[in-house]
């Protein structure tokens, strides 16, 4: 049974469908590791619950060394996760148990955060700081 799942996963990773998902992620987030900022074009699943139907927040862009460390294959490197927009979007979804769509920037995420906390959002200044204060 496990071998069958591994075969299906390997076929998916080599498919055109995965290539499109991966290319879209690289286009949107760039070609730098989201943990350390080094160049890298590897895509890692943060969760496999939506496997084959991934959402952008299920994936992260990594350099080869961070990807190896994430899988426990490189114990010498300590991963320092930068708290990026996808990190805060996921934190907001987990905190409130909701699915957030169409929050592609800090301002839209700040509006959603304010809405969920019952605050009034007034303008785009300090959106990133507001989100960080509310979720930390």
Secondary structure, 3 states (H helix, E strand, C coil): CHHHHHHHHHHHHCCHHHHHHHHHHHHHHCCECCCCCCECCEEEECCCCCCCCCCHHHEEEECHHHHHHHCCCCCCCCCCCCCCHHHHHHHHHHHHCCCCCCCCCHHHHHHHHHHHHCCCCCCCCCHHHHHHHHHC
